Amino acid sequence: MTTALREATGTVLAEPGLRVVPEPVAAPGYRFFDVTVARVERLSPSFLRLTLTGPELAEFGAGRDDQRIKLVLSRDGSPVTDLLTDGPNWYAEYCALPDDRRPHLRTYTVRAARPDRAELDVDVVLHGVDGGNAGPAAGWAAAAQPGDPIVVLGPDRPRPRGAGSGRAWGVEWAPPADGTLFLAGDETAVPAISAILEALPGGRRTVAVLEVPEAGDVLSLDLAPGIEVHWLVRGRREHGAALGPAVHAALCSLGLARAGAGQEPEDVDLDGGILWEVPDVRPTGCYAWLAGEAGMVKALRRRLVHDLGIPRTSVAFMGYWRRGAAEGA
């Protein structure tokens, strides 16, 4: 997962590996929020919910649905706010820090924002915790206790107050006004897809297919009538092995597959950059949203576009992580 951030000029500053995308000047400013852990809830074997709080969150710029933020974790124990300052030059300051002092930045989805209560919920996947191979954020989250400090990087609350949307707010979910909605992803996409689904009103054909590590990771969601969620338990199978065939079957059952109409999607070099594309053209008929491990997402996209004939302009796809590689910052 990668967050695009805006400089004062109104240009999005892309983190390493992400293309620069122009955004309206009205995009929000980003700042550091000093917060503490208010509550820790183990949702399942693989999912942990952190409720973060602090007076500064009253000014957090809540976005919509799949809004991304950064958790900022000290690498050497130094307070993050002693190393970085708010403002348009924060990223240059960050890059200029020595490697052994530069904080870790890890991207997560806002599962719920309650600025009126100065709270954020963030769901963390506990990758590698049991085997001692957890990354800095998952390791920190697994040990987190109420009162523990952490820093969040996110947008300022807009004036007039309201919820922001669009890439400048860390939001990629951009469906058309009508048509079928289809979402698929692995456990790293579950928080974003869950937030999207719970925000949808009823009366629209919506199907989601989610692959999770084990049966205990099937979560209870508060959904409007008519929204279907198919949970797949991976178990000992290869990552994404259950998801591909289930996605194929679901799209065929929805009547969206167009035999013989497949296009050849342009090849994506996973070693050459980030896998992340959201169509600018609003599709008709179907909007597909895929997220998770990059190799798995690449294979799913090919299945949709080449095998099932879903138009490329109808498929948003995001490689949140890549096996064998840590997040870049």
C-alpha positions as CSV (number, residue, x, y, z in Angstrom):
1,M,0.0,0.0,0.0
2,T,1.4,3.6,-0.9
3,T,0.1,7.1,0.0
4,A,0.3,10.1,-2.4
5,L,1.0,13.3,-0.6
6,R,0.7,16.9,-1.7
7,E,3.2,19.7,-1.5
8,A,2.0,23.3,-1.1
9,T,2.1,23.8,-4.9
10,G,-0.8,21.4,-5.3
11,T,1.4,18.6,-6.8
12,V,1.2,15.1,-5.4
13,L,4.5,14.0,-4.0
14,A,4.7,10.3,-4.7
15,E,6.8,8.1,-2.5
16,P,9.6,6.1,-4.2
17,G,8.2,3.9,-6.9
18,L,5.0,5.7,-7.4
19,R,4.3,7.9,-10.4
20,V,3.6,11.6,-9.8
21,V,-0.1,12.4,-10.4
22,P,-1.5,15.9,-10.6
23,E,-4.3,16.7,-8.1
24,P,-6.4,19.8,-7.5
25,V,-4.9,22.6,-5.4
26,A,-7.7,22.0,-2.9
27,A,-6.1,18.8,-1.8
28,P,-5.5,18.7,2.0
29,G,-2.3,19.4,3.8
30,Y,-0.8,16.5,5.7
31,R,0.5,16.6,9.3
32,F,1.7,14.4,12.1
33,F,-0.8,13.5,14.8
34,D,0.6,12.5,18.3
35,V,-1.7,9.9,19.5
36,T,-1.8,7.0,22.1
37,V,-3.4,3.6,22.1
38,A,-6.8,3.8,23.7
39,R,-8.0,0.2,23.2
40,V,-6.6,-3.1,21.7
41,E,-9.1,-5.7,20.4
42,R,-8.0,-9.0,19.0
43,L,-10.6,-9.6,16.3
44,S,-9.3,-13.0,15.1
45,P,-6.1,-15.0,14.9
46,S,-4.8,-12.7,12.2
47,F,-6.5,-9.3,12.8
48,L,-6.0,-6.8,15.6
49,R,-7.9,-3.6,16.0
50,L,-6.1,-0.6,17.5
51,T,-8.2,2.4,18.7
52,L,-6.0,5.5,18.7
53,T,-6.9,8.7,20.5
54,G,-5.5,12.1,21.3
55,P,-6.8,15.7,21.3
56,E,-5.1,16.3,17.9
57,L,-7.4,13.8,16.2
58,A,-10.2,16.2,16.5
59,E,-8.6,17.9,13.5
60,F,-8.0,14.7,11.5
61,G,-9.3,15.0,7.9
62,A,-11.5,12.0,7.7
63,G,-11.8,10.6,4.2
64,R,-14.1,8.0,2.8
65,D,-14.2,4.2,2.7
66,D,-10.6,3.0,2.0
67,Q,-8.7,6.0,3.3
68,R,-5.0,5.3,3.8
69,I,-2.8,6.8,6.6
70,K,0.8,6.2,7.8
71,L,1.8,4.9,11.1
72,V,5.2,6.5,11.9
73,L,7.5,4.3,14.1
74,S,10.8,5.4,15.6
75,R,13.7,3.3,14.4
76,D,16.1,4.2,17.3
77,G,13.7,5.2,20.1
78,S,14.0,9.0,19.4
79,P,10.6,10.8,19.4
80,V,9.4,11.1,15.8
81,T,8.3,14.7,16.3
82,D,11.9,15.6,17.2
83,L,13.1,14.2,13.8
84,L,10.3,15.5,11.5
85,T,8.2,18.7,11.4
86,D,4.8,19.4,9.9
87,G,4.8,21.3,6.6
88,P,5.4,20.9,2.9
89,N,9.1,20.0,3.5
90,W,8.5,17.0,5.8
91,Y,9.3,14.4,3.2
92,A,12.6,16.0,2.2
93,E,13.5,16.1,5.9
94,Y,12.6,12.5,6.2
95,C,14.7,11.4,3.2
96,A,17.7,13.4,4.5
97,L,17.8,11.5,7.8
98,P,20.5,8.8,8.3
99,D,19.2,5.3,7.6
100,D,19.6,4.3,11.3
101,R,17.4,7.2,12.4
102,R,14.8,7.5,9.7
103,P,11.5,6.3,11.1
104,H,9.5,3.5,9.6
105,L,6.4,4.5,7.6
106,R,3.8,1.8,7.3
107,T,0.5,2.3,5.5
108,Y,-2.8,1.2,6.9
109,T,-6.5,1.8,6.3
110,V,-8.7,3.9,8.6
111,R,-11.2,1.3,9.6
112,A,-13.3,4.0,11.3
113,A,-12.8,7.7,12.1
114,R,-14.6,9.5,14.9
115,P,-13.1,13.1,15.0
116,D,-15.9,14.2,17.3
117,R,-14.4,11.7,19.8
118,A,-10.8,12.2,18.7
119,E,-10.5,8.5,17.8
120,L,-9.3,6.3,14.9
121,D,-9.7,2.6,14.5
122,V,-6.9,0.8,12.6
123,D,-7.0,-2.9,11.8
124,V,-3.6,-4.6,11.6
125,V,-2.8,-8.0,10.0
126,L,-0.4,-9.8,12.3
127,H,1.9,-11.1,9.5
128,G,4.8,-13.1,10.9
129,V,4.2,-12.3,14.6
130,D,4.0,-16.0,15.7
131,G,7.1,-16.9,13.7
132,G,9.2,-14.0,14.9
133,N,9.3,-12.5,11.4
134,A,6.9,-9.6,11.9
135,G,7.6,-6.2,10.3
136,P,8.0,-3.1,12.5
137,A,4.3,-2.1,12.5
138,A,2.9,-5.6,13.1
139,G,5.4,-6.3,15.8
140,W,4.6,-3.0,17.5
141,A,0.9,-3.6,17.2
142,A,1.1,-7.1,18.6
143,A,2.7,-5.8,21.8
144,A,0.7,-2.5,22.0
145,Q,-1.0,-1.6,25.3
146,P,-3.4,1.2,26.2
147,G,-1.3,4.4,26.7
148,D,1.4,3.5,24.3
149,P,2.4,6.5,22.0
150,I,2.4,6.4,18.3
151,V,2.4,9.0,15.5
152,V,-0.1,9.1,12.6
153,L,0.6,10.9,9.3
154,G,-2.7,12.0,7.7
155,P,-4.6,14.9,6.3
156,D,-5.8,18.0,8.2
157,R,-9.5,18.5,8.6
158,P,-10.9,20.6,5.8
159,R,-12.6,23.9,6.1
160,P,-15.6,23.9,5.9
161,R,-15.6,20.6,7.7
162,G,-16.6,17.5,5.9
163,A,-15.2,14.2,4.6
164,G,-12.7,14.3,1.8
165,S,-12.5,11.9,-1.2
166,G,-10.1,11.2,-4.0
167,R,-6.4,10.2,-4.2
168,A,-5.2,13.3,-2.4
169,W,-7.1,12.1,0.7
170,G,-5.6,8.6,0.4
171,V,-8.9,7.2,-1.1
172,E,-8.9,5.0,-4.2
173,W,-12.4,3.6,-4.1
174,A,-14.2,5.5,-7.0
175,P,-17.1,3.5,-8.4
176,P,-19.5,4.8,-11.0
177,A,-23.0,5.8,-10.0
178,D,-24.5,2.6,-11.2
179,G,-23.6,-1.0,-12.2
180,T,-22.4,-4.0,-10.4
181,L,-19.6,-3.7,-7.8
182,F,-17.0,-6.5,-7.4
183,L,-14.2,-6.6,-4.9
184,A,-11.5,-9.1,-4.2
185,G,-8.5,-9.3,-2.0
186,D,-6.4,-11.2,0.5
187,E,-6.2,-10.5,4.3
188,T,-4.3,-7.2,3.8
189,A,-7.3,-5.9,1.8
190,V,-9.9,-7.0,4.3
191,P,-9.9,-3.8,6.4
192,A,-10.3,-1.6,3.3
193,I,-12.9,-3.8,1.6
194,S,-14.8,-4.2,4.9
195,A,-14.9,-0.4,5.3
196,I,-16.1,0.0,1.7
197,L,-18.8,-2.6,2.1
198,E,-20.2,-1.3,5.4
199,A,-20.5,2.2,3.9
200,L,-22.5,1.0,0.9
201,P,-26.3,1.4,0.9
202,G,-28.5,-1.5,-0.1
203,G,-30.1,-1.9,-3.5
204,R,-27.0,-2.3,-5.6
205,R,-25.6,-5.6,-6.7
206,T,-22.3,-6.0,-4.8
207,V,-20.1,-9.1,-4.4
208,A,-16.8,-9.4,-2.5
209,V,-14.5,-12.4,-2.4
210,L,-11.9,-12.4,0.4
211,E,-9.1,-14.9,1.2
212,V,-8.0,-15.2,4.8
213,P,-5.4,-17.4,6.4
214,E,-7.7,-19.5,8.6
215,A,-11.3,-20.1,9.5
216,G,-11.2,-17.9,12.6
217,D,-10.4,-14.9,10.4
218,V,-13.9,-14.8,8.9
219,L,-15.2,-11.5,10.4
220,S,-18.7,-10.4,11.0
221,L,-19.6,-7.3,9.0
222,D,-22.5,-4.9,9.3
223,L,-23.8,-5.0,5.7
224,A,-26.9,-3.7,3.9
225,P,-29.2,-6.3,2.4
226,G,-28.1,-7.7,-0.9
227,I,-24.3,-7.3,-0.4
228,E,-22.6,-10.7,-0.7
229,V,-19.3,-11.6,0.9
230,H,-17.6,-14.9,0.1
231,W,-14.9,-15.8,2.6
232,L,-12.2,-18.3,1.5
233,V,-9.9,-20.0,4.0
234,R,-6.4,-20.4,2.5
235,G,-5.1,-22.9,5.1
236,R,-1.9,-24.5,3.8
237,R,-2.5,-23.6,0.2
238,E,-0.4,-21.1,-1.8
239,H,-1.2,-17.5,-1.3
240,G,-4.1,-16.6,-3.7
241,A,-4.7,-20.2,-4.7
242,A,-8.2,-20.2,-3.4
243,L,-9.0,-16.6,-4.6
244,G,-8.3,-17.0,-8.3
245,P,-10.9,-19.8,-9.1
246,A,-13.4,-18.2,-6.7
247,V,-13.2,-14.8,-8.4
248,H,-13.6,-16.5,-11.8
249,A,-16.7,-18.4,-10.7
250,A,-18.2,-15.3,-9.0
251,L,-17.9,-13.2,-12.1
252,C,-19.3,-15.9,-14.3
253,S,-22.3,-16.3,-12.0
254,L,-22.9,-12.5,-12.1
255,G,-23.1,-12.7,-15.9
256,L,-20.2,-10.3,-16.3
257,A,-17.8,-12.7,-18.2
258,R,-17.7,-12.1,-22.0
259,A,-16.3,-15.2,-23.7
260,G,-13.9,-14.4,-26.5
261,A,-13.8,-10.6,-25.7
262,G,-10.7,-10.7,-23.6
263,Q,-8.0,-8.1,-24.0
264,E,-4.3,-8.6,-23.4
265,P,-3.4,-6.5,-20.3
266,E,-0.1,-4.7,-20.5
267,D,2.5,-6.6,-18.6
268,V,3.6,-5.2,-15.2
269,D,7.1,-5.8,-14.0
270,L,6.8,-6.3,-10.3
271,D,10.5,-5.7,-9.8
272,G,10.4,-2.4,-11.7
273,G,7.8,-0.5,-9.7
274,I,4.6,-0.6,-7.7
275,L,1.5,-2.3,-9.0
276,W,-1.1,0.4,-8.6
277,E,-3.7,1.6,-11.1
278,V,-7.1,3.2,-10.7
279,P,-9.0,4.0,-13.9
280,D,-9.7,7.7,-14.5
281,V,-12.5,6.8,-16.9
282,R,-15.7,5.9,-15.1
283,P,-16.8,2.5,-16.3
284,T,-20.2,1.2,-17.0
285,G,-21.7,-2.2,-16.3
286,C,-19.1,-3.3,-13.7
287,Y,-16.5,-1.9,-11.4
288,A,-13.9,-4.3,-10.1
289,W,-11.6,-3.4,-7.2
290,L,-8.6,-5.8,-6.5
291,A,-6.1,-5.4,-3.7
292,G,-3.5,-7.5,-1.8
293,E,-0.2,-9.2,-2.6
294,A,1.2,-7.8,-5.8
295,G,1.8,-11.1,-7.6
296,M,-1.7,-12.3,-6.7
297,V,-3.3,-9.0,-7.8
298,K,-1.4,-9.2,-11.2
299,A,-2.8,-12.7,-11.8
300,L,-6.3,-11.7,-10.8
301,R,-6.2,-8.7,-13.1
302,R,-5.1,-10.9,-16.0
303,R,-7.9,-13.3,-15.2
304,L,-10.5,-10.5,-15.3
305,V,-9.2,-8.7,-18.4
306,H,-7.8,-11.5,-20.6
307,D,-9.9,-14.5,-19.6
308,L,-13.2,-13.0,-18.7
309,G,-13.3,-10.0,-20.9
310,I,-13.8,-7.3,-18.2
311,P,-12.7,-4.0,-19.7
312,R,-9.4,-2.7,-18.4
313,T,-11.0,0.6,-17.7
314,S,-13.4,-1.2,-15.3
315,V,-10.6,-2.7,-13.1
316,A,-8.8,-0.9,-10.3
317,F,-5.9,-2.9,-8.9
318,M,-3.5,-2.2,-6.0
319,G,-0.5,-4.2,-4.9
320,Y,-0.5,-3.5,-1.1
321,W,2.6,-5.6,-0.6
322,R,4.9,-8.0,-2.3
323,R,6.2,-11.3,-1.1
324,G,9.9,-11.1,-0.2
325,A,9.9,-7.3,-0.1
326,A,9.3,-4.9,2.8
327,E,7.4,-1.6,2.3
328,G,9.8,1.0,1.0
329,A,9.9,3.5,3.8
